[in-house]
Each structure stands twice: as structure tokens, then as C-alpha cells.
């Protein structure tokens, strides 16, 4: 008997019919001889609606109380799904994140998992039950307060439980048939990938691919938990994400390029007129780090000989933009820069593939494709298996399609199917 952890996103459990469909799929896995643990997100857009409601009551809701509110969405999903499974003649028990043993740090709204003690879950499945766990949430080790894990939290919950339970596989069910060479909402001829390595998937996720979040893949790689990304709306095989290819899967590691990712959720901050001397960049990014803001790309211009001043630009999530500006303004006397520029109308396009580090023509082809599409580049960042550029947000769709076609990634078969929702 194997143990399978399944995760269902908000679009999969968006309504009563969706919950019934998910219940049938879970029961099928149980009837196939598996022990099953299912992790669920809130129904449809429930989380966004709760955030909107909170902001109507208070423009700056307290983090602790916001977490208490948001976790209600997953509790609704888990209870309804357990009811639907019982209606099909199987026993199911629902658990909140804290009941499931998901222990986090004390940071509200974006807590990190520090331990999982799934004793109650293991006991439940050993007794023959199907365990339903509310994703996206846990309990603080120090304060014992309820916490939420931030964007992609349910994916991370599922992988963390799979690791703690020593599961055979973690199945992530969403509204597309797997991981594609580009977002099928933007590139209709995107091709489904049969297998992709943890490393390539990490780069795609970090570059904006929404089907899996970066820290979910990072957790799976650390504990070597195979992930199977599938659609809850079809019975098709999806994409395996693992350290080694699954038998029968096409080995994407032999391909030059794995895919093209894009992200329009970032903004750019430029610190203008920074004295070009040791320690200035450190002061800037220390102020950003102290504000608990994660940054992505960083570029420093060559200083002007006449002034001895330079400009430093970096990208960060739009949601952290105001906080970053405030942190830098607060530290302006110590840093000594002239001014700040903020731009939230940018987009990032990334080309990912392990094969590019041994092929000198990739970079030239990438920039030629962007040039032919009339796309202007503002920032460039590279790694061994990724090239990323920042452009105008309006240019992103055309840029993604141009690069995807230039590297021969377009599918010759039917267009990729998006069953609904946002890809989460």
C-alpha cells in the first residue's frame, strides 16, 4: 500500500460540483489501494474576497487577525470535501493546519514552515480514513497563533506533509494538464512537458511560472519528493518534477531549452546619484533587508567620471514597493543618494534550460528574437541555466510568444487547454 498526498487548488474546489468531482478522484485513489491525504485551498476566489472585506473594515488590518480570517476559507473547503467523500461511502476526517502538525515561525501573512509533526494525520490514515488537510496555514511555534504561509501556501503544505509522511508522491492538481513550455494563457501553442528536473523547475518558478511556486519546489528537492502536476478536470498524465526522469517520460534534460516564463507582478526601484565608493550598495540593501523585502534583479550603472555618482536599480514584488521606498527614504541621510524612481509597469521574461550553458548561441538568439519583436530591454540578469530581462509590461505577451517560437517550443498539436481559474 502506497501513501499519496494530493493537493487541490481553489479552481478545483470552486463550487459544489467541483468538490464532488474532487471527492470522486480522491476515492478512486483510495480504491486503488493507496492511503490518501488531500490538501485543499479555499474555494475559488474566497481568499481574495476575504482580503477585500478586511480592507473595507480596516485599510491596514492587523496581521494576526487577518490570518485568523483568511484561514476560514480552507476550513470551509476541507469540511465540505470530507462531507462529499462520506456521501460516497468512505470515511474522511478534516484537519486544520495546526491539527495536522504544521508548525511555523511567527511571521504573519507569510510564515515559513519550520517543522511538521503529522501524528494525527498518520493515525487517521492508518485507521483507514482519508485525511483532508486545510492548506496555506499552520501554527506559530513561539506564540501558538494561527499563521498563513503566503502565496502558494497550499502547495508548500502538501509537499511538507508528503515529506513528513514519507509519501510516494505529491500530486498537485490544478486547472491545466501539467507544466508547459510557457503559460498557455499567453502562448496557445505551448507544449506540455512530461518530465522536468527540480533545478529547471526551480528556475521557471522563480521566474514567474505560476503552476508551482518556488518554495514548494525547493522543499520537494530538499527531501526528494516527486511531484506530479496534473489537472483535476481531466484524467490525463501530467508533468513529473523529480531528480530523475520517470519511466516512459521524455527527458527534457536533453533539450536545449525547458521553457519561457514571465512575471508582471514586480516593480523596479532606481536609486539615483549614489556615491561610487565601497559600502554604499551594502547600505542600500541592508535597509531593504531590514524591512524584510526580497529583491530579484540588481543592476548598477557605470559611474560618471565627472560626478563620481552611479545609479543602482533593482526589482521587487509590487506589493513591497511602498515599504521599500519608505525604508530607503528613512535611510537617505546615511546613504547619501539624490533621489528615488519607482516603476510598476514592468515585466520580466526568462528563458530557462540546462542546455544553454554549453551552447554559445542561445544568448544571441534570445536577444535577436526580442529585437525582431520590437521589445526594448531595461535590465538583464543571467545564471548558468537562465537568462532574464526586464521590459515594459505591455510588451510581455508578444515577447514571450516571440522567444517561444524562436527556440522551436511551439507545439504541432492542438492548443493547450486551460480549464478555468488562474492556474493555481
N, C-alpha and C positions, 0 to 999 in steps of 0.2 A: 504494500500500500504506500503510495506517494503522498506528499503533502504539497498542496498548491496554494499559493497566495494570489488572489485576483483583486485587481483594483478597477473600479468603475467610476468614470468621470461624471460631471454634472449633466452633460448632454445625454448620457446613457440612462440616467435615472430622473430625467426631466419631468416626467408625468407618471400617472398610474400605469399606463400601458408599458412605458419604458421599464418601470420597476418590475412588472410581471414578466417582461421579456428577460431581464437580467436574472430574475429568480429561476426561470427555466434553465438558463445556461449554467447557473451555479449547481442546480440539482443534477444536471447532466454530468458535470464534473464529479459530483459525489457518487452518482450511479456507475461511473467508470472505475470506481474503486479507490478514489482519492479522498484524503482528508482535505477539507476546504476551509480556508479563511478568506473572507471577502472584505475589502476596504472600500468605503464609499465616500464620495464627495457630496456636497449639498446639491439639492435638486436644481437643475438649470442655472438660472442667474440669481439664485437665492442669496448668495454671499454678497453680490454687488447691490442687491436691493436692500439688504440689511445695513450695508455701509451707507447707502444713500439716506436711509431712515435715521441712522445715528447722526449724520451730519445735519439733518434737518432739526434734530433736537439740540445738538451741540456742534458747532463748527470744528472744535478740537476735542473730540471725545477722549476720555482717559483710556490709556492702553489696556489696563486691566479690565475695565467694564466693556470695552469693545470686544476683547477676546471672549468674555462671558456671552456676549450677544452673538458673535459670529459662529461659535461652536454649536449653536442651536440648529443651524442648517444641516450639519452632518448627523446630528442626533435624530432629526426627523427622517432622513433617508434610511438610517440603519434600522429604525424601528419598523418603518413601512416595509422594508425589504425582508426583515425577519417574519413579519406577518404574511407576506406573499409566499415565502418558502414553506411556512407551516400549512398554508392553504393547499400546497402541492403534496402534502403528506410527509414532509421531512421536518425534523427538529432543528430549530435555529435559535441562537442566543445572540443578542446585540450587546455591544460593549462600547463605552466611550473611550477616548484615547487614554485617559488616566486609568480606567478599569483594565485596559489592555496592557498597561505597564509601560506606556511611552513616557519616558522621563526626559525633561528638557532643562535648559538653562532658564534664567529668569527674565529674558528679554521678551517683552510683549509684542505681538503682531508679527514677529519674525524670529521666533525661538529656534534653537538648534537642538536636535536630539543628542543627548549625552549617554543614554542607556535605554535598553528595552528589557523589561522583566515580564515575559508573557506567560506567567504561571497559570493565570485564569484561562487564557486562550488555549493553552496546551491541555489543561484539564477538560475543557469543554469539548474539544475535538476528539480527545481520547475516549470520551463518553459517547461518541457518535453524533455529536451536534455539528452543525455548520456554524462557524463563528462569524459574526458580522461586526466589523470594527469601524467606528467613525474616524475618517481620515482627518489630516490637517490640524490635529490638536494633540496636546499632551498635558503634563502637569509639571510645574517647576520643582526641581529637587530641593531648592532652598526655601521658597516661600509657600509651597504647596498650592499656589494659584494655578488656575487653568490658563494655558497658553495656546497660541496658534503658531503654525510653522511658516506662514507666509506663502507666497506664490509657489505652486507645485507641491504643497504640503502633503496632499493625499498620496501622490506618487512616492514621496520620501517615506511616509508612514508605511506604505506597502512593502517597499524594499527593506526597510529596517526590521519589520516583522518577519519577513522572509529570512533575513539573516539570523535573527534571534531564534527562529523556529527550525533553522536548518532545512528550509523548504527546497524542493527540487527545482522550482521555477517560480518567478514572479510574473504573472500575466497582467499587463497594463491594457485595459480595454478603453478605447476612445471612439471617435466618430470618423476615423479614416482607417484604411486597411493595413497600416504599418508606417514605417519611416520611409519617406520619399526623398528623391534627389533634390527636391525643392518643395516649398509649400504648394500643395495642389490647388489652393485657392488663388494663387498668383500665376503658377505655371501649370496649365491644364494638361500638358504632356509630361508632367513629372513622372518618374519611374519608381515603382516600389522596390526597395532594397530587401533582399532575402536575409542577408546577414551583414552585420557591421560590427567592428571591434569597439570595445569600450573607449579606446583612445579617440577614434574618429567620431564616435557619438558624443563624447565629451566636448570636442571642438564644435560640432554642429549645435549642441545645446547651448554652449557658452556664446555662440554667435547669433542666437535668436531662434533656432528651431524650437517650435512650441510643443511638439508631440511628447518630448521628455525634457524635464528640467535638469540643469547641470548637477545639482547636488544629489538628485536621485541617482543619476548615472555614476557619480563619484562614489556614492555609498555602495552601489552594486559592484563596482570594480574592486573596492577595498575588500569586500567579503566574497568576491567571486560568485555573485548570484546572477544566473542567466535571466535576462528579461525578454519576454515575448510580447511585442507590441501588436495588438490586434483590434479589430473593430467589433463592438458589441452589436452592430447592426447586420453583420454577415457572418458566415461560417468559414471564411477564407483564412488560410495561413497568413500570418503577419510577418513581422521582421524580428529576427533573433539578434539581441545585443549581448555579446559574451566575449570571453577571452579567446575562445577557439570556435571555428565555424561548426554549426550543427550539421549533421549528416544530411546530404542532399541539398543543402543551401548553397547558392552561388557565392563564391568567395570574393567579396567586394575588395578585400585587401589586395587582390591582383589588379584592380582597376587603378587608373591614374588618379581619378577624382571620385570622391564619395558623394558629394553634393554641394549645393549652394544654399546658404542660409541668409536670412535678412532680419533686421530688427529696427523698428521705428519707435521704440519706447525709450530711447536715450536722448540726452541733450548734451550740448557742448559748452564748456566754460573756458574762456580765454583770459588769462591773467596778463595784462598788458603792462609793459615797462618794468620788467623785473631786473634788478641789478644782476649782471652776469658774473657772479662770484660764488665760491663754494658755500653750501649751506642754504641757499635761497630756495631751491627746489624742495629740499628736506623740510623747510619751514612751511611751505605751501601744503605739502602732502601730509605733514603732521597735523595741521589744522583740520584737514579733511578727514583723516583717520580718527581724530579725537571726537569728531561729530558722527562717527560710526557710519561713514558713507563709503560704499565700494565704488571704485573707479575702473574704467575699462582701458581705453586707449590713451596714450600720452605722447605729445609731440612738443619739442622745444625748437624754436627757430634759432638760426644763427644770429648772434648779437650784432648790432650795428656798431662799427668801429668808432664812429663819432660820439655815440652816447654811452656805449658800454651797457646798453639795456637789451633785453630779449623778451619774447613773448612765450608763454607756456600754455598749451591747450590740452584739455583732457575731456573725456566723455564719461557720463554717469547716468543713472536712471533719472528720467524726468521727475519722478516723484520725490527725488532728493535734491532737486535743483535749488529750491528756495533755501533749504538748510545749508547747502554748500556756499551759496552767496553770502548768507549771514555769517557763516564761520570765517570766511576769508575777510569780509569787511571788519569783523571783530579783531582780526589779527593783522590788519593792514599796517599799523604803525611799526610792528616788528619786522614785517616782511619788506615793506617799502616799495610796493608796486604802484603804478599810476592809476589803473582803472580795471574794471571787470566787464567782460562781454558775455552775454548769455544767449544761447541759440537753441530752441527746442524744435526746430523744423529740419532736423537732420535724420538720416537713415544710414544703417550700416549694412554692407553686402560682404559676405565672406565666402571664399572658395576653400573647401576642405578636402584633403585626400593625402594618404600616406605616400602615394606615388610621386607627389610633386617635389619632394626633397631630392630626388635623383633625376629629375627632368628639368633641365635649364630653360626649356621653352615655355613652361607654364606661366610664369610671371608676365612674359611678353604677350602671350595670347590673352591673358586676363585683362591687361590694360588696353590691348587693341580692341577687344570686344566692348569695353566701356567707352572707348573713344568713338568707335563706329556708331554706338548708340547715342552719342552726343552727351554723355554723362561727365560732369566735371568732378574731380576728386579733391577733397579738402584735407583728409588725413589718411595715412597709410600705416598699417601695423602687420607684422608677419611673425610666424613661428615656423617650425620645421614642416608642419602639415596644414598650415592655414595662411591665407592672405586676406586681410580685411581692409576695406576702405570706407570712409565716411563721405556721403554725398548729400544733396538736397533730398528731403523726404519724398517730394513729388517724383523724383527720378528713380526711386527704388524699384517699383514693379517692372519698368522697362529694362532697368539694369539687370535685374535677376533673370528675366527671360533671355536677354542677350547673352549673358555669361553661360546660362544653362545650355543654350543652343550651340554656343561656340565650342563647348567641350563635349559635344555629342551625347548629352544626357537625356535628350528628348526621347520619349517612348514612341515606338512604332504602333503600339496597340491602342485600345480605347483610352479616353481621357480618365484620369484618376477620379474616383468617386469620393465626394465629401458628403457624409450622411446628415450632418447638421451640427449646430453648435459652433464652437470656436476652435476645435482641435484639441481641447483639454479633456 
